Amino acid sequence: MSKILTRELARHVIGKFGLVPPPNLGKLGITTRDFLLDRRLKIEYDDGSAEFPIWCGVSGCQPSITVLATDLTSDNYHEFCTVFTVDKQVIHGIKHIFSDSDDALFMIWNGEWKPTGLRQKLLLTAGLEQITDLGLGWIPENNYEILYDRLVEIVEM
């Protein structure tokens, strides 16, 4: 499967959640203050540690989409990770780096992380597009523990 297509689909999906580089980060989707959790994602590096913001929201329509996301942006590039579930079914994870290489990871959780096939990526993207065409409203969500564990795993990939 083409890296370019994966990158573009990942970019499209996370953009629907508001995970876009500045100047719009914090102004769209679940990245506004209403969805910012008190909890921070702490990552240990060889030369120290860093904490990153986490947002969580659930769509106000059916099917219900629950999203947990973080911004891992550094001085050199913008990086976003998100895990989300549709109707509390399968968990999807996306990690996307906006840089010269524009790397993207698009995974599905079913007891373990596996790469998402092209058909599944396209169906998911098309379904999300239909939902957002109807007007996707977000509601803050505090029940995110299962998604949090998956988010940490995606971040570490």
C-alpha positions in Angstrom: 0.0 0.0 0.0 1.3 3.4 -0.9 2.9 5.4 1.8 1.5 8.5 0.2 -2.1 7.3 0.3 -1.7 6.2 3.9 -0.3 9.6 4.8 -3.1 11.4 3.0 -5.8 9.3 4.6 -4.2 9.7 8.1 -4.0 13.4 7.6 -7.6 13.6 6.5 -8.9 11.6 9.5 -6.9 13.5 12.1 -7.8 16.8 10.5 -11.5 15.9 11.1 -10.6 15.7 14.8 -8.9 19.1 14.7 -5.3 17.7 14.9 -3.7 20.1 12.5 -0.5 22.2 12.8 -0.8 25.8 14.0 -2.4 28.3 13.5 -5.6 26.2 13.7 -4.4 23.8 16.5 -6.5 24.5 19.5 -9.3 26.1 17.5 -10.9 23.1 15.8 -12.5 19.8 16.7 -11.5 18.3 20.0 -8.3 20.4 20.4 -10.1 23.3 22.0 -9.8 23.9 25.8 -13.2 22.3 26.4 -11.7 18.9 25.6 -8.2 19.3 27.2 -7.8 16.8 30.1 -6.0 17.6 33.4 -4.0 14.4 32.7 -0.8 14.8 30.7 1.1 12.1 28.7 4.6 11.8 30.1 7.3 10.4 27.9 10.7 9.4 29.1 13.6 10.1 26.7 17.3 9.3 27.1 18.1 12.9 28.0 15.0 13.5 30.2 11.2 13.5 30.0 8.5 15.6 28.5 4.7 16.0 29.1 2.2 16.5 26.4 -1.5 17.6 26.3 -4.3 15.1 25.9 -7.8 15.8 24.6 -10.8 13.6 24.7 -14.2 13.9 23.1 -17.2 11.9 21.9 -19.3 12.8 18.8 -22.8 14.1 19.5 -24.3 11.9 16.7 -24.7 8.3 15.8 -22.6 6.4 15.2 -20.7 7.5 18.3 -17.0 8.3 17.8 -14.8 8.5 20.9 -11.4 10.2 20.3 -8.4 10.5 22.6 -5.5 12.5 21.1 -2.2 14.1 21.9 0.2 16.6 20.3 3.8 15.5 20.4 5.1 18.5 18.5 8.8 19.3 18.9 10.9 22.2 17.6 11.5 20.4 14.4 8.1 19.0 13.3 4.4 18.6 14.2 3.4 15.2 15.4 0.0 14.0 16.4 -1.2 10.7 17.8 -4.8 9.6 18.2 -6.8 6.5 19.0 -10.5 6.4 18.4 -13.4 4.0 18.4 -16.7 4.0 16.5 -19.6 2.8 18.7 -17.1 1.4 21.1 -16.2 -1.4 18.7 -12.7 -1.7 17.1 -10.0 0.8 18.1 -8.1 2.6 15.4 -4.8 4.4 16.0 -3.1 7.0 13.9 0.3 8.6 14.3 1.2 11.3 11.8 4.3 13.5 11.6 4.1 16.7 9.5 7.7 16.9 8.3 9.8 16.5 5.2 9.0 12.8 5.2 5.3 13.2 6.3 5.4 9.7 8.0 2.1 8.2 9.0 1.0 5.1 10.9 -2.6 3.8 10.5 -3.3 0.8 12.8 -6.2 -1.2 14.1 -6.4 -2.9 17.6 -7.9 -6.3 17.9 -6.0 -7.7 20.9 -2.8 -6.3 19.3 -1.9 -3.6 16.9 -2.0 -4.5 13.2 -1.6 -2.4 10.1 -5.0 -1.4 8.7 -5.7 -2.6 5.2 -6.5 -0.3 2.3 -10.2 -1.3 2.2 -10.6 -0.6 6.0 -8.9 2.8 5.7 -11.1 3.8 2.8 -14.3 2.6 4.5 -13.4 4.4 7.8 -12.5 7.6 6.0 -15.7 7.5 3.9 -17.8 6.8 7.0 -16.2 9.6 8.9 -16.8 11.9 5.9 -20.5 11.0 5.9 -20.8 11.8 9.6 -19.0 15.1 9.3 -21.2 16.1 6.3 -24.2 15.8 8.7 -22.5 18.1 11.2 -20.2 16.6 13.7 -20.5 18.1 17.2 -18.2 17.1 20.0 -18.9 16.6 23.7 -16.2 16.4 26.4 -15.5 12.8 27.5 -14.0 11.6 30.8 -14.3 7.8 30.3 -11.1 7.2 28.4 -8.9 4.7 30.3 -9.1 1.9 27.7 -8.2 4.3 25.0 -5.4 5.8 27.1 -3.5 2.5 27.2 -3.8 2.2 23.4 -2.6 5.8 22.9 0.5 5.1 24.9 1.2 2.1 22.7 0.8 4.1 19.5 3.0 6.9 20.8 5.8 4.3 21.5 5.6 2.8 17.9 
